[in-house]
Amino acid sequence: MRALVTGGAGFVGSHLVEALVERGDEVVALDNFFLGRKENVAPFLKEAELVRGSVMDAGLLRRLTRDVDVVFHQAAASSSPMFLKELEEPVAVNVVGFIRLLEASRENGVGRVVHASTSSIYGNNPVPWREDMRVEPPNFYAASKLACEHLGRLYFQEHGLETVALRYMSVYGPREKSKGEYANLVSQFLWWMRDGKRPVVWGDGTQTRDLVYVRDVVRANLLAAKAKRVAGEVINVGTGKETSLNELVEILNRMLGKRLKPRYVRIPVKNYIFRQRADLTKARKLLGYEPAYGLEEGIREILRAS
């Protein structure tokens, strides 16, 4: 298989590149190096090609999608705070960039586009979150990703281009360092606590997250690339389990041999999401997906890689 991975030098993208190379696929990684880093994919560049560029470059996308079987679309303005200082550019990257990728893929006969969406779309719906729930995105980031889900489905209906949207829960793992303040709380807490600093927790720490290890997310992408009867679908990717931030701090203290207490601060944002847990019924049925990594196992992987 020949694959294009947008955002291929980023966090999830680089793990996708690694998995594709390991199984012998031809891989092209596209990244503008906003959050991605060459060192994330450097070990795989004998087998994979890395191209510096943007999903806003329609001509480049047309060139890179030639003879491609599947596109894994990870490139995005991928965090709500990115939309607060200036709205037009991140929305354009997410929505217009996606349209340009879809159009290039359609023109070149790409078999399928698997694209990253976000669980933020669910807002504060009651858990577990199901894909058929009525949703009201709580922020501009989530709204842009919901727009992409609709666009992908319509491209399949109108043009026959197969698309699959994966709604990621809270993804963590190695290679998040370049994301800095946008990294998952597992990584941020780990960085602080390893240095003897108290983790900063918004609110009282009872809020929960469905913490999914990056290799499980990669496997879901690979399954979505080949599964039958998934074109135009939206599918959750998570663990189906909730972990409170207080529980996360306890686990990290135990694994690091620390006794650091959280520093609780007022929640500084509107429409904050308090609980997160995926219903995985659809992922199991359509993809055969089952999470393989528990939280402690995933944290041990990060520690081994650092």
N, C-alpha and C positions, 0 to 999 in steps of 0.2 A: 504494500500500500504506500502511496505517496501522500504525505500530509503537510498542510500548512498550519502552523501554530502562531496565531497573533498574540502579542504579549509574551512571546516565547522565551524571553530572558528574565521574565518576572517570576513571581513566587509560584503560583500554580502552573504557569506556562512552562517553566524550566523543568518541573517534575514531569509534565507531559512529554516534553522533548526527550528526557531521559528514558521514560518508559517506552516510547516509540522506537528509539535507537536500540534499546536492549532487545526488542523483539525483531529487529532487522528491517524496519520500515525506512523509507526515504523521508527525510524531514527537512523542511525549511522553517526557520523561526524568524518572525518579524517583530521588531521592537524599536520604540523610539527612545528607550533608556531614560524615561521619566522616573519610573520606579524600578525598572529592570536593570540588571547588571550583567556585563559580559562574563564575569567570573561564575555566575550561576549556571551557565551552559558551556563554559570553557572545556570541561572534561569530555564533552560530547561533540566537539567541533570537527573532529576527524571524520565523523559519520554524518553530522548534520551541518546545514548551511545557515549562517546567521546573517540577516539583512537588517541594516539600520533604516528605519522609515516609519511612516505613520499610516494608520488606517484611513486618514483623510486624503491620502494620495491615490486617487482613482486609477491613474495610469500604472502605478507600481502594483496595485492590487490585481489589475488585469494581467500583468506579467507573471505575478507569483502564483496565480490560481490556474495557470495553464497546466494541463496534464495532472491536476491534483484530484485525488479520490475523495478526500475529506478535509474540511477545515475545522480546526478547534479554535474558536474565537474567545480569547481571554483578555484581549486588550480593551481597556476601559478606564475612564475616570471612576475609580472603584470604591469611593468612600464619600459619605454624605458631606463631611466638612469641605471637600474639594469644590462643592457647589455654592458655598456661602459667600466667598469673596467676589466671585465672578461667575455668572450663570451660563452665559452663552457658549463659551468654549467647551466646558465639560459636557454639556448637553449635546453639542455638535459632535464631539468625539464619540459619544455613546450612540447617538441616534443616526446622525448623518454618516458617520464612519461605518456603522453597521449596514446602512442602506447601500453604501458604496461597495462594501464587501459582498453583500447579497447579489448586487447587480453584476459584479465581476464573476462571482461564482456561477450565476445563471448563464452568463455569456459563454463561459468556458466549460460548461457541462460538469461542474463539480457534483459528485454524488450526494454529499450530505454536509450540512453545516451544523456543528454542535456548538452551542454558544452558552456562555456563563450568564446566568441571571442571579437574582439575589433573594434571599428569604425576607429581606427588609420590606418587600412588597406586602407582606402579611400585616405589618404594623402590629397593633395590639389585639389582633384576633385571638380568640381562645385557642389554647393548644389542646391536642396536637393539630398542626397546620396541614390542611388538605388542599390539594391543587384546585379543587372545585369550589373553594370558598370565595365569597364575594370579598374583594380587597379594595382598600383605599390607601394608596401609598402615602406614608407619613412624611416623606421628604422628596426633594428634587431628584436625588440619586435613584431612589426606588421608582419614581415616576418614569425616569428615562429608561430604566430596565424593563418596566412593564410595557412601555411603548415598543421596545425591541421584541418582546415576546409576541405582541400582536403583529408586528411587521413580519417576523419570521413565519408565523402561522399563515398570514396572508400571501407571502411569497410562495409557500407550498401550495395553497389553494389556487392562486392565480397563475403561477408559472411552473408548478411542479418541482421546484427546488426543495428537496427534503431538508427540513430544519428541526432541531430538537433543542429546547431550552432547559437548562438544568438550574434549578433554584438552590444555590449553595446555602447551607446553614453557616455556622461560624467556623471557618477553615483555619487550621493552624499547622505548623510544621517548620522544618528547616528552610533556610533561604529567605526569611522575612526581614532580615536586618535592614535591607535597603528601603523597606517600606516605612521605617521609622515610626512616627506617631500613628500611621495608618495600619500598623501591624495588628494581628489578633491579640486579644488580651492575654491569652496563654503565653505568647512570646514576650509581650511587654512586662507582664508580672515576673516571668522567669528572668529576664534581663535585670530588672531592678533587684529582685531578691537574691540573685547570685552575687550581686555586688553589695549585699547587706542593706539595701534600701527598702523601706516599707512600701508595699504596692498601694497605689492610689485607687480607691474604689468609689465610684459614683453611688450616692444613695447609701443604703444600709447593707448592701452585699447580698440581699436575698434574691435579687433578680437572677434569672437563669439563662444559660445558653446551651444550644445543641452543638457541642464541640466535636468537629469531625476532622480527622487527620487527613493531610493532603493526599496521601497515597490512596485512600478510599475515594476521594474526589477524582483522582486520575483514573481509577478503575471504572468509576461510573461514566466518565467521558469515553473511555475505550469501549465499554459495553454499548453506549448510546450510538457510537459510530457504526455498529454492526447489527444492532437489534432490528427485528422486523416490527412493523405496525407501530412505529413511534413517530413517524413524520408529522410535524405540526404540533407535537405534544409538549407540555410543560411538566417537568418531573422534579420532585424534591430529591436532594442529596444531603444526607446527614447521618445521625446515628439513631434517632428516635428516642434519645435519652436527654434529660436535663441535668445540668450541673450549675449550682449557684456559684456566684463569685466568691462567697465565703468558703464554700467547699473547695474551689480551685486553689485558694490561698493555703488551705489546710494541706491539700495534696502536695503542693509545691514545697511547703515547709518540711513535710515528712521526707520528700525525695531529696531535698537539698541539705537536710540536717540543720534547718534554721528554726527560729521561733519568732518570726517577724509578724507583727500585727498590722492589719490594713490601716491605712489612713483614709477615713471616710470624708467625702466632700459632697457638697450640694450638686445635684445633677444639673449641668450647665446648658442643656439643650432641650428644645421642645419636642414633643411627640416621641419621647424615649420609649424604647421597647423593653418591657419588663420580663416577659417569658418567651422562650423560643424552644420549640420541639417539633420536629418533622414527623408527619405520618408517612411511613415508607411503603405503604401498601402498593401504590402505583409503581414505585421503583422496583419493588420485588417482582411484581407481575410482569411489567414490560421489559425490564432490563435484566432480571435475575440478580439484582444488586443486593448485597448484604455487607454492612460495614465489618471490617476485619480487625480494626484497631480500637482498643480501649484507650481511655485518656492517659493512664499512667504509661502504657506501652508507647503511645505517641510522644509523650514528654521524654521518655528514655531515648527515643530515636533522635530528638532534637539535641539532647545532651551528648549523645555519641557523635553527632555531626558537627558539634561546635568545638 
